[in-house]
Amino acid sequence: MPFSLYLLGLAVFAQGTSEFMLSGLGPAIAADLAVSLPAAGALTSAFALGMIVGAPLAAILSLRWSRRRALLLFLLCFLFAHVVGALTTGYWLLLAMRILGALANAGFLAVALITATDLVAPDAKGRATATLLGGVTIACIAGVPAGALLGQLWGWRSAFWAVAIISVPAVVGILHAVPTGAVETRRPSARRELRALRRPRLAVTLLLAALVNGATFCTFTYLAPVITEIAGLGAAWVPAMLALFGFGSFIGVASAGHIADTRPIPLLGWGGLALCVGWVGFAVTAGHPVAATVLVLITATLSFAVGSTLISQMLYAATEAPNLAGALATAAFNVGAALGPWLGGLAIGAGFGYRSPLWISAALVASALVVGGTAWATGRRDAVPPPDGEMSPSMR
């Protein structure tokens, strides 16, 4: 893989740390800013919503920019949002900075996904996607637990400062190593590219990605109280469990990279079924520390294996939307990132306890299996040639 692809992964590492680190900082933010835990969890949903809106808008805005210019501007905006977030003492300003940072992150990731796939062979999109998303998984392994540890030692603001500092070498690296790339010489038709959403394969893949990632974020956002309140482990275990989740995510993305290019359907089918069983098992056994520890690893591995495969399949399916392909993948991923914490917060706020996000994760993956299975069966049925002497509907 090209060296510049790993530099993009470094920036994604900083952004992934920011997006996920509130799973370990939520209680501290809630206490410091005098808000409820679901309100602190809403900061994750707000970030995801900002990425959903920002991905297509930023992709269209940056079409006439060079790739390097777009990446640098988005990353600098992201850095600024975290400096302000670290300095603020008010919840609403922090919320605004999370949205601003999300808009910048969305633009960066949308451009980075297309840049990454352009740097490799046409049949290596899965491996390029896995390499780029490796920055996210390393964020889960190292960045998020480190953020939780910093939050325990020096307060949650120190984690925001750390993200800003990590972004600086990424800016320098992109400036010197990422190719400028071509600039659009004609104004592209956003309407034409958005019509690609009408393609059944792409629309179904977008929905599946939202459901699977919604399940991941639903539990991950509230993993800290699950570990401390349900499993009965001390607060000192939270960074270790977050690191374990991150290690599982790394295994999932790394192992799925090549399979996503060659055998995506078996991976999605069997992997999705195993993931659903894993979430149910986690919900049932969350009160047992050993079982909870094992299932943190298993569900993380399966979640990111299935999720990264769905993202690469979107890039393969969006051939009619070359400029918006990365934006569509980013938006779908973050629809789930917004949906999951919101549903988990509703369940906790309604009094169903900290175990409820696990059941919601299982339900979301089960819904994905139903949708995906129905689409697959329908596609196979439509592909079967009609009996002799009978015309198919398309021939009439």
Disulfide bonds with the S-S distance in Angstrom:
none
